[in-house]
Amino acid sequence: MAASVLSALVNNRSGSHTNTYGVTSGSEMDTSPLDPEIPLLTYGEEDAEISSDQHALIVQPFMGGGNRIHLMPFPDPSVSLPPRPMIPKKDIAVYGYGSVAWKERMEEWKKKQNDRLPVVRHQGENDGGDYPDVPDLPKMDEGRQPLSRKLPIASSKINPYRLIIILRLVILGLFFHYRLLHPVHDAYALWLTSVICEIWFAVSWILDQFPKWYPIERETYLDRLSLRYEKEGKSSELASIDIFVSTVDPLKEPPLITANTVLSILAVDYPVDKVACYVSDDGAAMLTFEALSETSQFARNWVPFCKKFNIEPRAPEWYFSQKIDYLKNKVHPAFVRERRAMKREYEEFKVRINGLVAMAQKVPEEGWTMQDGTPWPGNNVRDHPGMIQVFLGQNGALDNEGNELPRLVYVSREKRPGFDHHKKAGAMNALVRVSAILSNAPYLLNVDCDHYINNSKALREAMCFMMDPASGKHVCYVQFPQRFDGIDRHDRYSNRNVVFFDINMKGLDGLQGPIYVGTGCVFRRQALYGYDAPKKKKPPSRTCNCWPKWCCFCCGSRKNRKGKSTEKTTKRKSRDSLKQIHALENIEKGLETINSDEPCILPQEKLEKKFGQSPLFLASTLLENGGILHDTNSLLKEAIHVISCGYEDKTEWGKEVGWIYGSVTEDILTGFKMHCHGWRSVYCIPKRPAFKGSAPINLSDRLHQVLRWALGSVEIFLSRHCPIWYGYGGGLKWLERFSYINSVVYPWTSIPLIAYCTLPAVCLLTGKFIIPEISNYASIIFMALFISIAATGILEMQWGGVGIDDWWRNEQFWVIGGVSSHLFALFQGLLKVFAGVNTNFTVTSKGGDDGEFSELYLFKWTSLLIPPTTLLIINIVGVVVGISDAINNGYDSWGPLFGKLFFALWVIVHLYPFLKGLLGKQDRLPTIILVWSILLASILTLLWVRINPFVSRDGPVLEVCGLDCD
């Protein structure tokens, strides 16, 4: 009877023909082996694990060597089906006893069948590893699926783009072939200069273009992250994150902006016990300390309000400044009431913060004092002890609704004269060590003080990559794009940098990952410690299985050598792991008796040389998944020790560990070292921007910002970490290396760029040109080159989602920054490296209170303005002289003039935003700029007239006109 039931189930499922006993005919039998876990079958034996009171039928084994097909329908578990036995009135005791407990065994079997279902993989997914089994989730469940996937650019967009790049390379080859074989003999110096500049531009274009060969986009699944790591009824298994906020000067980085960043962090949509915020005050300002204290008090009201109504963004300044009518669409009255009350509280909070700023303008002669009368330790900015204050996170730190708040810690590292503190990189490394002692989260997020969290789920977005069981273990950091508030609609100075963040970074994400840009980046702590990335398992080769042993292509000796090397590698890894285990045991023993005279073994000595002499910190470095060893209150003394000035002496901090020293752009260097260790990074662009910040919209501040970036690139270029010669034999891919080479070489483009922008004026003033008389063949090559350049830009805008305005502003500011900031950075870098002349940078102003776009028209004198202004003047003068000469000489002179005019107008159009910045809102040009520029332009003009005058050196040539003048 049971066989008949099974036969009916098989017929309903597959429609196959069976006999009366439910046995499939021999022609239709499956060749799969029998599964011993299928119910109803015991092959004539009783199962000892089943008690005798659980009755079932014992089915005899099948004869004839055939295999039985076992298929089972999968009904919807949410729909309860009524029992439908074939003979409802029959007593179950009639069946005797057997091996199957009907209900329990059937449910267990269904669960096992679900577990055998395959894991769905998406197109383009990284094959970094296999998903481990999670017994609480069947494999077809959403929580078992990948947490993210790659989205390749559509072939209809990327294939024409690649084709145009190849065509452009071919056209460049023909262009240089023509240029080199057709010199201009009467202007050989101009021709040679132009050819050298064009060759450099072509090399720079190759370095910039080919890293964009494999652009991709990514998609995350936050619901799957929650299903996997936040199971109902259990505590959250999401990893902890330590968030770093860095600030220096509270007068240039207003405390209100820093407070908004901190508030957005404390209100983030993430388990509160998994978040710790560390604020680095490298200026040891009491203003920052007091502002942070006020922020911690206001957070007790702000955080529950954000989470109760799920508002975005969670920085109050930007939330309340949104132009949205909250009274429309039938908003709940309770929300309107509480929002108005919260806005009043925030206005009072702003008054308190602004009062502190006003008070800080007048520092007492004896310095500031604390509430108990003790002097403020940071009165001397260059000589003060380390300071750590835990504002939130200790016992009793609850919000007004009784819920726990994330940890908030103030940190100011020790400063002493005679020590090199390494600016921002040193401050970040101090935070790495302090956080390892106090919370030791396995992941770190660093943001600038003006970059608030605009998307409360940003941390979850990053965890979709970091905690992905398949590919997450190979990811060193997740970089988010930088987005900005407060920029004028036309983005005159390309502050948004959309081309870089939406085109270049997507291209790098298809290689080994984007470069680190200094903020909005989630790190893996182990990667910052200088460890190598896990090695990927290579699939076994089938060569040894398909050829005989005596075959010369696959001899046994190779197999033996491979086996021996594998055995040696395994032994070496086991020894290293044993050393680490013994080192951890020794360190934990040292935690109990720090002053013990017991000698340390060698592995611990190596750890001390790498990380410094702190037993607690050394123990934390061996905990890959984070976690602390003692109560927080007992760790403050050790935390103060790890931020002392001499802690990093004779260690690898800044060399192989943490943020890397040696450049003011420590971000590029730090990411480069991680990629050299074999790690890969990920570029995450959520639909709602993860972070937003403020940008210097003033021309002078913008140029100084670009100057600092370019100087850092020059320092890296002249150091041992230059990607041209560093990191070979590691895990850095070739196209990724091209990108890093381009990031450190671009300041050198300023020299050929200035020379090339000067050539049009020289040609117009001298009447000569860099190209001989153009033939039809040359005209075709030039037109093809211009069309290929335009087509490349158009296709990039298409697959990158960039508007033509942003693309054109980027092109303009590339010229403006190249002829000003990059040139000064190049000379300052050479002086710093070879002559030891150090350059002190001022912190870029992060905000203004004089109205929207008030700083756009504010003029600040800087020597960076002189070169582009000079180029503008001499090109305008050249255009006037050229047109005047053509008018005087008649119709025949207009033809050769068009090429020169086009060349000069190309320069003027690219420098037009700079000209608007000089004129300002009042349409006035500062006197000092005008004087210096006219002086230089006059000197250059007179110099050319002296070297290459318009008349012959023997005097004017007089022709006989036939008239008797006497």
Phi, psi and omega in degrees: 000315178298325177295325177294320177299314179297322178297320179296320178296319179295317180297319180293328185278312189243348179071020181276162182269129180231164176272188185291341179261009178078016181265127180291144179296157187299326181289340183250005183286142177283150180268005179287148181290162179294139178262116183289351183267359180289133181289172178074355182239126173233003177055043174082006182238156176266144178272123183291340183282347183259129180290160185288344181275359177257106192264145173197174182269139174265117182267132181289152179295154182280149181250164175089004175077002180285160179253141183270139175266128181243105178242148184221130176291156180241086181289164177290120183293342180283345181256120180276125181262138177290148177295135183226068175290156181291323179235089186299329187273356184282137180285134182291339180292342181297332185287350183083209180230156184199208190257001187244123166270110196307299190291310185295315183290326178293318178295320179295321180294319178299321180295319179293323178296320177296323181294335181277353181292145186287158174275131180284128176245140183270162179296135178078013184283145180289133179265051184284345182173183181256154179278126179289158180284132173244110187298337183280350185232128171289157188290338177276357178288150181301325181293345179271346186280165178301146182275349178203168176207158177274146176237094180297149176296141182304139182298332178293342178259320188277327181293314174299326179297314178294323178297318179295324179297316179296316178298322179294324175297317179296316180296322177299320177299316177294323180297312180289329175299317178291317184295320182285330182270357181229072177288161178257104188289326181277354174219055188296320181296317178295317179298313182296319178299315181295320180294318178298317179297317181294324176296318178296319179297323180294318178295318178298322179295320179297316179297328181274330190276314189289333171297351177261021184287328183240062180289143177220166170235166183228155180227136181248159181234092183291330179293322178292325177299316179293319180296325183280319190246356179229073182282145183296133179085358179237158177290153183296137177257010175297146182288152178283154181225129171262127185250128182253130174238125183247136177213157183232295186249111182290345178278333176260337174244088190308137179302331179295324178292316177298320179297320178295322177297315180296318180296322178293330177287316182294334182262013184294152181279083182200151180305129188296329180283356179256002185241133174223128182252124179245123180254118179267116177256092183281356175260359179048044184270131177294334177299315179295320180298311181292322178296323179291326175296316177297323180296320180296327178286318179293331181297335180295336175262323188288317185298310179296328178296316180297316185283334180289318184253002175053054185273158175219140349284170184255022167262115190300323181301317183276334177291313182284344179273356178293136181270075182230136178273106183279359179265355179274170174059030174056055178292145182298134182300327180297322179293317180298319181294313181290329178293318178296319178295320180292324178295322177296318179296322179292322177297321176294322177297318178297321179298319179294318180294315179294329174295321176296320179296317179296321179292326182288349180292333181244096182277130177299153181298323180276359180088174182279155176234156178279179182297328181272007177094352179284144180298145177293126185299337184262022178300323174260108187297326184268357182210094180204156178284169176288145182228134176224129178224123178266105181279317180230154177113340176279177183300132177092000180276084182242156176279183185290348177258008176084011180265154180289148178249153176297162181284138178230120187233131174264131182227129171226110186290162181291141176234131177222145176297146178090355179254143174270112186269354172061027169051226187295322181298318178295322178295321179293321178294325175297320178294325178301316183288318179297315181294328178294327179283317189272322183227322175055053175287147180288347181231148183231142173237128176243135178224150171288162185294342181259005180256098180272161178280111182273337179240112185296344179262017183298321180295323177293324176301316180293323181291337175299334177264316184292322185260012176292122185297336184273306188248351186296329185291348179261359185265125179269326176203156175246116182260131175259150177291154177270126175239153189228150171254163172074019178262142181298157188300324183273352180048063190303322185251024174053048179291327182292333177053045188294324182299318180292313187282333184254351178240299184298316183290326175295323177296317179294329180296335177280351180260263179244001176117163182288160174281159180277128187252012169099342180204160180065044185225131178258121184256154164271125186301321181296328177291323176293336179281002175086013179281153177285156177288152176299142180282137178281140179283123179275141178295143181296141179283143181263004183296318183289345182264346186251354179238151177295160181295329183278358183292138182291337181282337184212073184278163182291335182297322179297320180297319180293318179298318179296320179295320180294316180296322178295320179295319179295318180297319179297317179296319181294318179296321180294321177296318179297319180294322177296320178299318180294321179295315179296323179296318179296318178297320181292322179293316179297326176293325179289335178294327180283322180228081183294327182270015181292147179271006181294126183293146181272148179277170190299315180304322179293324177297321177294320177297320179294322177293333181274314189251349183102170187264081174217106182303320180295318180291320178299320178296323181292329181292339180270358178263096186296325181265013176080191182107151181248161187260338185223177177291146185300321184298331181274358184258352184298322180297317178291326178294322176296323181296320185283352176252017177285161185296319186271006184295324185276356181298135177059033173237182180260013176295131182083351177252306178235347185240137175074201175292134188273135179273169176112359180203148176287342172259072182294342182293313180298316183295320181294314178295324180297318180295322179295317179295327177293335177277005176095000178286162170236154179245169185228142178252120185243121179239089178293160178299318172265124183308134184290317183226150174223146181219186178250147182237151178285103183275352176283143185299313183294316179295322179296317179294323178292325176296314178295325177299316180295317178298316182293322178297319177299321178294321178296319179298319178293320180299324183266009181253177178286347180269012180298128183294351177292325183232002182252146170089013177286146182087357177264215183255014183278127179281158188293313181292329174294322177296321177304317181296316180293323176298317178297325182289341179251350182264337190301329177298332179290343177294344182298326182293304177296331180292317178295318179298319182289326178284342177275333184303319180301317179295319179297318179296319180290324181284329183261346182079009180250170183217160185275353181237135176290184179302126189278131175269177178296321179297315179295322179298319179296318180296314180296318179295319179296322179295314179296320180294319180295323177297314179295319181294321178299315179297319181295316181291325175296317177298328183290307183279342178269348181071032182256138178281160182292331177295314179296321180295317182290322176297323178296318178297319181294314184285340172299320177287317182298310179293328182292324183269000180233282186296317183295323179294314179294322178296323179297313180290321178294322177295319178295319178294322182291320184281317187265333182248353179074018179276110184273149180243127178264131181254144174269147180290135179293135179296135186258358181183163178218154184244018185258021178108167184293132178059026182294327183278353181298325184256006180281127181260133175231125182292135174205147180292346178295342183279345187290309183301311180294326177294320177298317178298321178299313185294313184291329177287322176294317176298319179297320178297316180297314180296317182296316179294319179297319180294322179293323178295320182288326186268351174099190190295323187294338183274352182285328181300304178296341183285332187298317179298318180292319179296318179299318179298314181290318179294329175301318179291315184295318180295321179291330180267006184298316176300326177294321178296319177295323178294325178291318183290326177070189183288331183270004181056039178242142176259125180303142185298317185295324178293316181298317181296309181298318183292317178296321180298312180293318179297320179294318180298314180295320180295313179296326179295318178293323178295324180288322182281319186224075185292163180286340182248165180293151180293337180274007181101175180293143179274119182258130179256149179281120184268351179091359180258143178269101184289337180285000000 
